[in-house]
Amino acid sequence: MNGNLTFNDVVHGSTFSEWFADQLSNFTPLNVAIALLVALAAGAIIAVVYKKTYRGVLYSPSFTLTLILLCLVTTPVVMAIGSNVALSMGMVGALSIVRFRTAVKDPLDTAYMFWAITMGILIGSNAYVIAVVALLGIAVILLAISYLRLRTPNGYLLVLHYDEDAQVDIENTLKRNVRFYRMRSKTVTRNGAEMTVEIRLDHRVNIVTDMLDINGVYDATLVACQTEAGA
């Protein structure tokens, strides 16, 4: 059968049934439905892993939905391309002119996007065994890495305003309650001093209250470090 049918050829005569049969010879609606369901399940697993391993300041539910959509959208595209070299080259050319202006704040988010796209490619090409192994393997690795990171002390910036006479008491309190600390900056004015200290501590330690108990400390602010909390 000639695959280059025009619109008139499809509409008129018996060529419509031939065209429809030719479409079903490549993939059936059942195959498409199964592939989309598998892609939906894979995208949901990726979204759950992303939510469980997220350590940033602001969690974005829309990005989680984007990961699921990437799996769903990539799967039928790969199914349509199949082994058609001309169609695949045209798809690459079309995608090469698209510019995405959405900024990715965390480099790890880009890895999750590639993971979702890879799952869509594997499912669309009917490589279900490879898709399942890759999906579960990467998920276990990411969850294990996240668990190990949770067992390490959290990084914070401690900002203090105090009198210079309280410097010794502040250092003694840090040595007693903090596993690691390092002064990042210090400013001295006629009205007092301001110091920023990088610290790592457990959630059980209330370092802010301990600092305010020191005579000469006016205020204390604890800020989560994006470089430590994010990932």
Secondary structure, 3 states (H helix, E strand, C coil): CCCCCCHHHHHCCCHHHHHHHHHHHHCCHHHHHHHHHHHHHHHHHHHHHHHHHCCCCCCCHHHHHHHHHHHHHHHHHHHHHCCCHHHHHHHHHHHHCCCCCCCCCCHHHHHHHHHHHHHHHHHHCCCHHHHHHHHHHHHHHHHHHHHHHHCCCEEEEEEEEECHHHHHHHHHHHHHHCCEEEEEEEEEECCEEEEEEEEEECCCCCHHHHHHCCCCEEEEEEEECHHHHCC
